[in-house]
C-alpha cells in the first residue's frame, strides 16, 4: 500500500488534522494505535458511521492497530444536537445498543495478528468515577472559554433551546476517553467526522495539558454531501441503516445502485476497497457510458457483500434483475421478494380482478382507459408476462408466494400488488 496519508488524501478522506506532517511521520515510524468512537444513541449504525468504520479498516490494513470504542458512558448523554436537547435513554436500553453496535463494528476489523483490533467501552473507566474525582482530575484541565467556542456548543448557546450542563460536558467525557486510551493502550490518534472536530481536539488538548510532551493526533473525515443537495444516507423512506431489520439488504443495494453519476466517483473513493486503477477505470466508464451504471453496480455489490454478506448480495442482485424481466421471479425467496417490492409503488387489494383495474389502482397509469391502451400497445406485464388481452383477469395461481404480483409498464415502470383476501 502507498503511504496511508496519501491514500486517505486521494480518497478525499482528510478534512482536518492536527498536524499532517507529524501524523505522516508517526505512521512511518509506526505502528500507530488509534481509535474511533461510536455512541449507542440508536439500535444500529448507519451510513454516516460506515465512513468511520471503513476508514478504521483502511488504517488497520496499512499496518496499524485500531481500538473500536462503543460509548456505554457517552451514549447515556449524547453529543449536543444542533437545535435541541437529546432524549436520554434508559441505561438498560443503552447497554443493549452497546452490544448491537459492537457486533456491527467487529465484522469490519481484524482481531488477529500483530495489528489486532480491540473493542473498548468508556463505561469501564467512568462508572466508578465520583463526581468530585471527575471535576478534580479531569475538569480542572478544561477552560470554559474554549468549551463554549466549540461550534456545536456555540450554536446551541445562541439558540432558543440553550444547552444543558449535561450536554455541555460531553466534550470533557470524550476528551477523557482519549486520555484513558493513551494511558491504557498507548493510543496516539483519534479519528472521526469533521462535525466532531471540537470533541476530537478536546482529547488532544487534554493529553497535552496532562502530558506536555505527548505526541498525539486527531484526524477528521469530511461530511459526505450529495450533488442534488439532499442529505447523504437518507432516502424517501428514511435513514439507511446497517441493520438488515431496519434497512433490508435489497434497499441497501438499491441505495448505491441509484447513486447519482455526479456522486459516484466520490462514493467509490470513500467506500470502495478497489485499487486506484480499478476506480479510475470505473470513473472512465461512467463518463463514457453512464447508462450502463457500471460504477454504481460495482459499488452496490461490493458494499452489500461487505455489510450483509455474499449470500444476501446474490439474492438481492437476482431480485433486482428479475423485477425487470432478466430473471425468474418465482425463484426469489419470500423475504427477498417482499423487501424488493416494499421499495416499489404499492397497493393492497382484497380480491383479484382485471389487470387493467390493478394497473390503475396502483397508479402505473392514470385511468382504466389508459391501462387498456397500455395493454393494446404491448406495454403491460404481470410477473414479467406480457398481457395481450384488455379483459385479462389475474388468477390466484399467478400470485408469487400466494400473495404478490409484480406489474410493469414498459421497461422501467414497476409496481407491486399485495392481495390480502385471495
C-alpha positions as CSV (number, residue, x, y, z in Angstrom):
1,X,0.0,0.0,0.0
2,X,1.1,3.6,-0.6
3,X,1.6,5.9,2.4
4,X,-1.7,5.8,4.3
5,X,-1.9,9.6,4.5
6,X,-1.5,9.9,0.7
7,X,-4.1,7.1,0.3
8,X,-6.6,8.9,2.6
9,X,-6.0,12.2,0.8
10,X,-6.5,10.6,-2.7
11,X,-9.8,9.2,-1.4
12,X,-10.9,12.5,-0.1
13,X,-10.9,11.3,3.5
14,X,-9.0,14.0,5.2
15,X,-10.9,17.2,6.0
16,X,-8.9,18.3,9.1
17,X,-5.8,17.1,11.0
18,X,-3.9,18.5,13.9
19,X,-0.5,18.3,12.1
20,X,-0.4,16.3,8.9
21,X,3.4,16.2,8.7
22,X,3.7,14.9,12.2
23,X,0.9,12.4,11.6
24,X,2.7,11.2,8.4
25,X,5.9,10.7,10.5
26,X,4.0,8.8,13.2
27,X,2.7,6.4,10.6
28,X,6.1,6.0,9.1
29,X,7.6,5.2,12.5
30,X,4.5,3.1,13.4
31,X,2.6,1.1,14.0
32,X,0.1,3.7,15.4
33,X,-2.6,2.7,17.9
34,X,-5.7,4.7,17.0
35,X,-9.3,4.8,18.0
36,X,-12.7,5.9,16.8
37,X,-15.8,6.2,19.0
38,X,-19.4,5.3,18.3
39,X,-22.2,6.3,20.6
40,X,-25.2,3.9,21.1
41,X,-27.9,6.5,20.6
42,X,-29.9,4.1,18.3
43,X,-30.0,0.3,18.0
44,X,-28.0,0.4,14.8
45,X,-25.2,2.2,13.0
46,X,-26.0,3.9,9.7
47,X,-24.1,5.0,6.5
48,X,-22.5,8.0,8.2
49,X,-20.9,5.7,10.7
50,X,-19.8,3.4,7.8
51,X,-17.4,6.2,6.7
52,X,-15.6,6.0,10.0
53,X,-15.6,2.2,10.2
54,X,-14.1,1.8,6.7
55,X,-11.5,4.5,7.5
56,X,-10.5,2.4,10.5
57,X,-10.3,-0.6,8.3
58,X,-8.0,1.2,5.8
59,X,-5.7,2.4,8.5
60,X,-5.5,-1.1,10.0
61,X,-4.7,-2.6,6.6
62,X,-1.8,-0.2,6.4
63,X,-0.3,-1.9,9.5
64,X,-1.8,0.0,12.4
65,X,-3.8,-1.1,15.5
66,X,-7.4,0.0,15.9
67,X,-9.4,0.4,19.0
68,X,-13.2,0.4,18.4
69,X,-14.9,2.3,21.2
70,X,-18.6,1.9,21.8
71,X,-19.6,4.6,24.3
72,X,-21.5,3.0,27.0
73,X,-21.0,6.2,29.1
74,X,-21.2,8.9,26.4
75,X,-24.2,7.1,24.9
76,X,-26.1,7.8,28.1
77,X,-25.7,11.5,27.4
78,X,-25.2,12.0,23.7
79,X,-23.3,14.8,21.9
80,X,-25.1,18.1,21.5
81,X,-27.7,18.1,18.8
82,X,-27.9,21.3,16.6
83,X,-31.2,22.6,17.9
84,X,-32.5,20.7,20.9
85,X,-31.7,18.5,23.9
86,X,-31.4,14.8,23.4
87,X,-33.9,12.4,24.9
88,X,-31.9,10.4,27.5
89,X,-32.4,6.7,27.1
90,X,-32.6,4.2,30.0
91,X,-29.2,2.6,31.0
92,X,-30.5,-0.9,30.1
93,X,-31.5,0.3,26.7
94,X,-28.1,1.8,26.1
95,X,-26.4,-1.3,27.3
96,X,-28.4,-3.4,24.8
97,X,-27.5,-1.0,22.0
98,X,-23.8,-1.2,23.0
99,X,-23.8,-4.9,22.3
100,X,-25.5,-4.5,19.0
101,X,-23.2,-1.8,17.7
102,X,-20.2,-3.7,18.9
103,X,-21.3,-6.6,16.8
104,X,-21.7,-4.4,13.7
105,X,-18.3,-2.9,14.1
106,X,-16.4,-6.1,14.8
107,X,-17.2,-7.6,11.4
108,X,-15.1,-4.9,9.6
109,X,-11.9,-5.2,11.7
110,X,-9.3,-7.9,12.1
111,X,-8.9,-9.2,15.6
112,X,-5.9,-11.5,14.9
113,X,-2.3,-10.9,14.1
114,X,0.3,-8.3,15.0
115,X,-2.2,-5.4,14.5
116,X,-5.2,-7.0,16.1
117,X,-8.1,-4.7,16.9
118,X,-9.6,-4.3,20.4
119,X,-13.1,-3.3,21.3
120,X,-13.4,-0.9,24.3
121,X,-16.3,0.7,26.3
122,X,-15.8,4.0,28.0
123,X,-18.2,2.9,30.8
124,X,-15.3,0.8,32.1
125,X,-13.4,3.9,33.3
126,X,-16.3,6.2,34.1
127,X,-18.8,4.0,36.0
128,X,-16.6,4.0,39.2
129,X,-15.5,7.7,38.9
130,X,-17.1,10.0,41.5
131,X,-18.2,13.5,40.6
132,X,-15.6,15.0,42.8
133,X,-12.8,12.9,41.2
134,X,-14.1,13.8,37.8
135,X,-14.0,17.5,38.5
136,X,-10.7,17.4,40.3
137,X,-8.8,15.1,38.0
138,X,-10.3,15.9,34.6
139,X,-12.5,19.0,34.7
140,X,-9.7,21.3,36.0
141,X,-7.9,21.0,32.7
142,X,-10.8,22.4,30.6
143,X,-11.3,26.1,30.1
144,X,-14.8,27.2,29.8
145,X,-14.0,29.9,27.2
146,X,-12.6,27.3,24.9
147,X,-15.5,24.9,25.6
148,X,-18.2,27.5,24.6
149,X,-16.2,28.3,21.4
150,X,-16.8,24.8,20.1
151,X,-19.2,25.0,17.1
152,X,-21.8,22.6,18.5
153,X,-21.9,24.4,21.8
154,X,-21.9,27.9,20.5
155,X,-24.7,27.1,18.1
156,X,-26.8,25.9,20.9
157,X,-25.9,28.8,23.2
158,X,-27.2,31.1,20.5
159,X,-30.4,29.2,20.0
160,X,-33.7,29.4,21.9
161,X,-33.1,25.9,23.3
162,X,-29.8,26.7,25.0
163,X,-27.8,23.8,26.3
164,X,-27.8,21.8,29.5
165,X,-24.8,21.2,31.6
166,X,-25.1,17.5,30.7
167,X,-24.6,18.0,27.0
168,X,-22.1,20.8,27.6
169,X,-20.0,18.3,29.5
170,X,-19.9,15.8,26.6
171,X,-16.7,17.1,25.2
172,X,-15.0,16.5,28.6
173,X,-16.0,12.9,28.6
174,X,-14.8,12.4,25.0
175,X,-11.5,14.1,25.8
176,X,-11.1,11.8,28.8
177,X,-11.6,8.8,26.5
178,X,-8.5,9.7,24.5
179,X,-6.5,10.3,27.7
180,X,-7.5,6.9,29.1
181,X,-6.8,5.1,25.9
182,X,-3.5,6.8,25.6
183,X,-2.6,5.6,29.1
184,X,-4.0,2.1,28.8
185,X,-3.1,1.2,25.2
186,X,-0.6,3.8,24.0
187,X,-3.2,5.3,21.7
188,X,-1.9,8.3,19.9
189,X,-4.5,9.1,17.2
190,X,-8.3,9.7,17.2
191,X,-10.4,9.7,14.1
192,X,-13.9,10.9,13.5
193,X,-16.1,13.1,11.4
194,X,-15.4,16.8,10.8
195,X,-18.5,17.7,12.8
196,X,-16.8,16.1,15.8
197,X,-13.6,18.2,15.4
198,X,-14.2,20.1,18.6
199,X,-14.6,16.9,20.6
200,X,-11.5,15.4,18.9
201,X,-9.3,18.3,19.8
202,X,-10.7,18.3,23.3
203,X,-8.9,15.0,23.7
204,X,-5.6,16.2,22.2
205,X,-5.7,19.3,24.3
206,X,-6.4,17.4,27.5
207,X,-3.5,15.0,26.9
208,X,-1.1,17.9,26.2
209,X,-2.1,19.5,29.4
210,X,-1.6,16.3,31.4
211,X,1.5,15.1,29.5
212,X,3.0,18.2,27.7
213,X,5.5,16.1,25.7
214,X,2.9,13.6,24.4
215,X,2.8,13.1,20.6
216,X,-0.9,12.7,19.8
217,X,-3.0,13.5,16.8
218,X,-6.6,13.9,15.5
219,X,-7.8,13.3,12.0
220,X,-11.3,14.2,10.7
221,X,-13.1,12.9,7.6
222,X,-15.4,15.3,5.7
223,X,-19.1,15.2,5.9
224,X,-20.4,13.5,2.8
225,X,-22.6,15.7,0.6
226,X,-24.7,14.8,-2.5
227,X,-24.8,16.7,-5.8
228,X,-28.6,17.1,-5.6
229,X,-28.5,18.8,-2.3
230,X,-30.3,16.0,-0.3
231,X,-28.7,14.5,2.8
232,X,-26.3,11.6,2.3
233,X,-27.5,8.3,3.8
234,X,-31.2,9.3,3.6
235,X,-33.9,8.0,1.2
236,X,-37.6,8.8,0.9
237,X,-38.2,6.0,3.4
238,X,-35.7,7.4,5.9
239,X,-32.1,6.6,7.2
240,X,-30.1,3.8,5.6
241,X,-29.1,1.6,8.5
242,X,-26.6,-1.2,8.6
243,X,-29.0,-3.5,10.5
244,X,-30.9,-5.6,7.9
245,X,-34.0,-5.5,10.1
246,X,-34.1,-1.7,9.8
247,X,-32.9,-1.4,6.2
248,X,-33.2,-4.5,4.1
249,X,-30.2,-5.7,2.1
250,X,-32.2,-5.0,-1.1
251,X,-32.9,-1.4,-0.1
252,X,-29.2,-1.0,0.9
253,X,-28.2,-2.3,-2.5
254,X,-30.6,-0.1,-4.3
255,X,-29.3,3.0,-2.5
256,X,-25.9,2.6,-4.1
257,X,-27.3,1.4,-7.4
258,X,-29.3,4.6,-7.6
259,X,-26.4,6.9,-6.8
260,X,-26.2,10.0,-9.0
261,X,-23.5,9.9,-11.7
262,X,-22.2,13.2,-10.2
263,X,-21.6,11.5,-6.8
264,X,-20.3,8.0,-7.8
265,X,-16.7,8.9,-8.2
266,X,-16.6,10.4,-4.7
267,X,-18.5,7.4,-3.3
268,X,-16.1,4.9,-4.9
269,X,-13.1,6.6,-3.4
270,X,-14.6,6.9,0.1
271,X,-16.3,3.5,0.3
272,X,-14.7,1.1,-2.1
273,X,-11.5,-1.0,-1.4
274,X,-10.8,-1.3,-5.1
275,X,-7.4,-0.1,-6.2
276,X,-6.9,3.4,-7.7
277,X,-6.6,1.8,-11.2
278,X,-9.9,0.0,-10.8
279,X,-11.6,3.0,-9.5
280,X,-10.3,5.2,-12.3
281,X,-11.5,2.7,-14.8
282,X,-15.0,2.8,-13.3
283,X,-14.9,6.6,-13.4
284,X,-14.0,6.4,-17.0
285,X,-16.8,4.1,-17.8
286,X,-19.2,6.5,-16.0
287,X,-18.1,9.3,-18.3
288,X,-18.2,7.2,-21.5
289,X,-21.3,5.0,-20.9
290,X,-23.3,6.5,-17.9
291,X,-26.4,4.5,-18.9
292,X,-24.6,1.2,-18.1
293,X,-24.2,2.3,-14.4
294,X,-21.1,0.1,-14.1
295,X,-19.6,2.0,-11.2
296,X,-22.9,2.1,-9.3
297,X,-23.4,-1.7,-9.8
298,X,-19.8,-2.4,-8.7
299,X,-20.1,-0.3,-5.6
300,X,-23.5,-1.7,-4.7
301,X,-22.3,-5.3,-4.9
302,X,-19.0,-4.6,-3.0
303,X,-20.7,-2.8,-0.1
304,X,-23.7,-5.1,0.2
305,X,-21.3,-8.0,0.4
306,X,-19.2,-6.2,3.0
307,X,-22.1,-5.3,5.2
308,X,-24.6,-8.1,4.6
309,X,-22.5,-11.0,3.1
310,X,-22.2,-12.7,-0.3
311,X,-25.3,-14.8,0.0
312,X,-27.5,-11.7,0.6
313,X,-25.8,-9.9,-2.2
314,X,-26.6,-12.8,-4.6
315,X,-30.2,-12.8,-3.5
316,X,-30.7,-9.0,-4.0
317,X,-28.9,-8.8,-7.3
318,X,-31.1,-11.7,-8.6
319,X,-34.2,-9.9,-7.3
320,X,-33.1,-6.6,-9.0
321,X,-32.7,-8.4,-12.3
322,X,-35.9,-10.4,-12.0
323,X,-38.0,-7.4,-11.4
324,X,-37.0,-6.1,-14.8
325,X,-37.6,-9.3,-16.7
326,X,-33.9,-10.6,-16.6
327,X,-34.6,-13.5,-14.2
328,X,-37.3,-15.6,-12.7
329,X,-39.5,-14.0,-10.1
330,X,-40.7,-17.4,-9.0
331,X,-37.1,-18.3,-7.9
332,X,-36.9,-15.5,-5.4
333,X,-37.5,-16.4,-1.7
334,X,-40.4,-14.7,0.1
335,X,-38.2,-12.4,2.3
336,X,-36.1,-11.1,-0.6
337,X,-39.2,-10.6,-2.8
338,X,-41.0,-8.8,0.0
339,X,-38.0,-6.5,0.6
340,X,-37.7,-5.7,-3.1
341,X,-41.4,-5.0,-3.5
342,X,-41.5,-2.7,-0.5
343,X,-39.3,-0.3,-2.4
344,X,-41.9,0.0,-5.2
345,X,-45.2,1.8,-5.5
346,X,-47.6,-0.5,-3.6
347,X,-51.3,-1.2,-3.4
348,X,-53.3,-3.8,-1.3
349,X,-56.4,-5.3,-2.7
350,X,-58.9,-7.7,-1.2
351,X,-59.6,-9.7,-4.3
352,X,-58.2,-10.3,-7.8
353,X,-59.8,-8.8,-10.9
354,X,-59.0,-7.3,-14.3
355,X,-55.4,-6.5,-15.0
356,X,-56.4,-3.0,-16.2
357,X,-58.1,-2.3,-12.8
358,X,-54.9,-3.3,-10.9
359,X,-52.7,-1.0,-13.1
360,X,-55.0,1.9,-12.4
361,X,-55.3,1.0,-8.7
362,X,-51.5,1.1,-8.1
363,X,-51.0,4.2,-10.1
364,X,-49.0,2.8,-13.0
365,X,-51.5,4.6,-15.3
366,X,-53.8,7.5,-14.8
367,X,-57.0,5.6,-15.5
368,X,-58.5,2.3,-16.6
369,X,-58.8,3.5,-20.2
370,X,-55.1,4.4,-20.1
371,X,-54.5,0.9,-18.8
372,X,-56.4,-0.6,-21.7
373,X,-54.2,1.4,-24.1
374,X,-51.1,0.2,-22.4
375,X,-52.2,-3.4,-22.9
376,X,-53.2,-2.7,-26.5
377,X,-49.7,-1.2,-27.2
378,X,-48.0,-4.3,-25.7
379,X,-46.5,-2.5,-22.7
380,X,-48.3,-4.2,-19.8
381,X,-46.7,-7.1,-17.9
382,X,-47.8,-9.2,-14.9
383,X,-44.9,-11.1,-13.2
384,X,-42.9,-10.4,-16.4
385,X,-45.5,-12.0,-18.6
386,X,-46.9,-9.7,-21.3
387,X,-50.6,-9.1,-21.1
388,X,-52.3,-9.5,-24.5
389,X,-56.0,-9.1,-23.8
390,X,-57.6,-5.9,-22.5
391,X,-60.1,-8.0,-20.4
392,X,-57.4,-10.3,-18.9
393,X,-58.0,-11.4,-15.3
394,X,-55.4,-12.3,-12.8
395,X,-55.9,-15.7,-11.1
396,X,-54.8,-16.9,-7.7
397,X,-52.4,-19.3,-9.3
398,X,-50.3,-16.3,-10.6
399,X,-49.6,-14.9,-7.1
400,X,-46.0,-15.1,-6.0
401,X,-45.7,-16.9,-2.7
402,X,-49.5,-16.8,-2.7
403,X,-49.5,-13.0,-2.0
404,X,-47.9,-10.7,-4.6
405,X,-48.0,-9.6,-8.1
406,X,-45.3,-7.5,-9.9
407,X,-46.8,-5.1,-12.5
408,X,-44.7,-3.4,-15.1
409,X,-45.5,-0.8,-17.7
410,X,-42.9,-0.7,-20.4
411,X,-39.3,-1.4,-19.5
412,X,-38.8,0.5,-16.3
413,X,-42.1,1.4,-14.5
414,X,-42.8,-1.1,-11.8
415,X,-45.4,-1.5,-9.0
416,X,-46.4,-4.2,-6.6
417,X,-49.8,-5.6,-5.7
418,X,-50.4,-7.4,-2.4
419,X,-53.5,-9.5,-2.3
420,X,-54.9,-9.7,1.2
421,X,-58.0,-11.8,0.6
422,X,-57.0,-14.4,-2.0
